[in-house]
């Protein structure tokens, strides 16, 4: 009996490999927003989308499945490519909240395709394509980082602010400590670039981060205008 069971399991494993079964286990999401002023204020600069300069606000970078040890799955299902028709009702919101600043100028489709295929496919058993993008937009609506910082007297005026003050403002408003990533401007100064918050596997609830990304930031960072 045991030998027959072992044979069945082996056959199932072989079949799974043959059809490219996808493992989609993960522990939480990183919800990542980026400051466009810092994206653009670098040596390589940026290009505005074909729809024009984005509004002065944090933009979505992505919703990324992650493991508790800091590693992450990626490119989990090449058989489910990005399909613009799946998100046709979300395009206008995405152009506003999820713009691409990469060069050359684009309509954002390549950016969204990359995010879906690298990250979204690793959570598609929970959030299919439309659900993945809708959930991310909903998180953006709920977490207004710019308003949170403004309320704490932190604004994109080119001045430097303490990293601890920025972190505390976000923790006070959301209930959770963020991960903060910096980049450097054309002169090599550290500037506020990306904010990470953690979300449960449903893609809807903020949670305490099991692990925070290691962002290279000075104790004081610039918050450039845009």
C-alpha positions in Angstrom: 0.0 0.0 0.0 2.8 2.4 1.0 4.7 1.6 -2.2 1.6 2.4 -4.3 1.2 5.7 -2.4 4.8 6.6 -3.0 4.4 5.9 -6.7 1.3 8.1 -6.9 3.2 11.0 -5.2 6.1 10.6 -7.5 3.8 10.7 -10.6 2.1 13.8 -9.3 5.5 15.5 -8.8 6.6 14.6 -12.3 3.4 15.9 -13.7 3.7 19.1 -11.8 7.2 19.7 -13.1 6.0 18.9 -16.6 3.3 21.5 -16.6 5.3 24.1 -14.7 3.4 24.2 -11.4 3.8 27.5 -9.5 4.6 27.8 -5.8 3.0 30.9 -4.5 3.6 30.7 -0.8 4.8 34.0 0.8 4.5 35.7 4.2 3.6 39.3 3.6 3.7 42.1 1.0 5.9 45.2 0.9 3.8 48.1 -0.3 6.3 50.6 -1.7 5.8 54.2 -2.6 8.5 56.4 -4.1 9.1 60.2 -4.1 9.3 61.4 -7.8 11.5 64.3 -6.8 14.2 62.0 -5.6 13.8 59.6 -8.6 14.4 62.6 -10.9 17.1 64.3 -8.8 19.9 62.0 -9.7 22.7 61.9 -12.3 20.6 59.8 -14.6 17.6 62.1 -14.2 14.1 61.0 -15.4 11.5 61.2 -18.1 7.9 62.3 -17.5 5.2 60.0 -18.8 3.6 60.6 -22.1 0.6 61.9 -20.2 2.7 64.7 -18.7 4.4 65.6 -15.4 2.9 63.5 -12.6 1.2 65.3 -9.7 3.4 66.3 -6.8 2.8 63.2 -4.6 4.3 59.9 -3.8 3.8 57.4 -6.5 3.4 53.6 -6.3 6.4 51.5 -7.0 4.8 48.1 -6.3 3.2 45.5 -4.1 5.9 42.8 -3.5 5.4 39.4 -2.0 8.1 38.7 0.6 9.3 36.0 3.0 9.9 36.6 6.7 13.7 36.1 6.2 13.9 39.1 3.8 14.1 37.0 0.6 11.3 37.1 -2.0 9.8 35.0 -4.8 9.8 36.5 -8.3 8.6 35.7 -11.8 6.4 32.9 -10.6 4.2 32.3 -13.6 5.4 33.1 -17.1 2.1 31.6 -18.4 0.2 34.6 -17.0 1.6 37.7 -18.7 0.4 41.2 -18.2 -2.9 41.9 -20.0 -3.9 45.5 -20.3 -7.5 44.5 -21.0 -7.7 43.0 -17.5 -7.2 46.5 -15.9 -8.9 48.8 -18.5 -11.1 50.3 -15.8 -8.1 51.1 -13.6 -5.9 52.8 -16.2 -6.7 56.4 -15.4 -6.1 55.8 -11.7 -2.9 54.1 -12.4 -1.7 56.9 -14.6 -2.2 59.2 -11.6 -1.0 57.0 -8.8 1.4 54.6 -10.5 3.3 56.7 -13.1 6.6 55.6 -14.7 9.5 58.0 -14.6 11.9 55.8 -16.5 13.4 57.0 -19.8 12.3 57.1 -22.5 8.9 58.5 -21.8 6.2 55.9 -21.8 2.5 55.3 -21.1 3.3 53.2 -18.0 2.4 49.8 -19.5 5.9 48.5 -19.5 6.3 49.4 -15.8 3.0 47.8 -14.8 3.8 44.8 -16.9 7.2 44.4 -15.1 5.5 44.7 -11.7 2.9 42.1 -12.5 5.2 39.6 -14.0 8.0 39.9 -11.5 5.9 40.3 -8.3 2.2 40.0 -9.0 2.4 36.5 -10.5 3.8 35.3 -7.1 0.5 36.2 -5.4 -2.0 35.5 -8.2 -3.6 32.6 -6.3 -4.8 35.2 -3.9 -4.9 38.3 -6.1 -5.5 37.7 -9.8 -4.3 40.5 -12.1 -7.2 42.9 -11.7 -7.3 42.3 -8.0 -3.6 42.8 -7.6 -3.6 46.3 -9.2 -6.9 47.3 -7.5 -5.6 46.3 -4.1 -2.4 48.3 -4.6 -4.4 51.4 -5.7 -6.6 51.0 -2.6 -3.6 50.9 -0.3 -2.3 54.1 -2.0 -5.7 55.8 -1.3 -5.5 54.8 2.3 -1.9 55.7 3.0 -1.4 59.4 2.0 2.3 59.7 2.8 2.7 63.3 1.6 -0.2 64.5 3.8 1.2 62.5 6.8 4.6 64.2 6.4 3.0 67.6 5.9 1.1 67.2 9.1 4.4 66.6 10.9 5.9 69.7 9.4 8.0 67.7 6.8 7.6 69.0 3.3 9.4 68.7 -0.1 11.2 71.9 0.1 14.8 70.8 -0.5 15.7 70.9 3.2 17.1 68.1 5.3 15.0 66.3 7.9 16.0 63.7 10.5 15.3 60.2 9.4 13.9 59.4 12.9 11.4 62.3 12.6 10.2 61.0 9.2 9.9 57.5 10.5 8.0 58.6 13.6 5.6 60.7 11.6 4.6 57.7 9.5 4.5 55.3 12.4 2.3 57.7 14.3 -0.2 57.9 11.4 -0.3 54.3 10.3 0.5 52.5 13.6 3.6 50.8 12.1 7.2 51.7 11.6 8.1 52.0 7.9 11.2 51.0 6.0 12.9 53.9 4.5 15.2 53.8 1.4 17.3 56.7 0.3 19.2 57.5 -2.9 21.7 60.2 -3.7 21.2 63.4 -5.7 23.6 64.6 -8.4 25.9 66.1 -5.8 26.0 62.9 -3.7 23.6 64.0 -0.8 21.3 61.4 0.7 17.6 62.0 0.0 14.3 60.4 0.9 13.4 58.0 -1.9 11.1 55.1 -1.0 8.8 54.2 1.9 8.0 50.6 2.6 5.0 49.5 4.6 4.0 45.9 5.2 0.7 44.3 4.3 -0.8 41.0 5.1 -1.2 38.3 2.5 -4.7 39.4 1.6 -3.2 42.6 0.3 -5.5 44.8 2.4 -4.3 45.2 5.9 -1.2 47.0 7.2 0.9 44.9 9.6 4.1 45.2 11.6 7.0 44.4 9.3 8.6 41.0 10.0 11.7 42.4 8.5 12.6 45.9 7.2 14.6 46.6 4.1 18.1 47.8 4.7 18.0 51.3 3.3 21.2 53.3 3.0 20.2 56.6 4.6 22.1 59.3 6.5 20.7 60.4 9.9 19.5 63.5 8.0 18.1 63.3 4.5 16.9 65.8 2.0 13.3 66.0 0.8 13.7 67.5 -2.7 10.9 69.4 -4.4 9.2 68.1 -7.5 
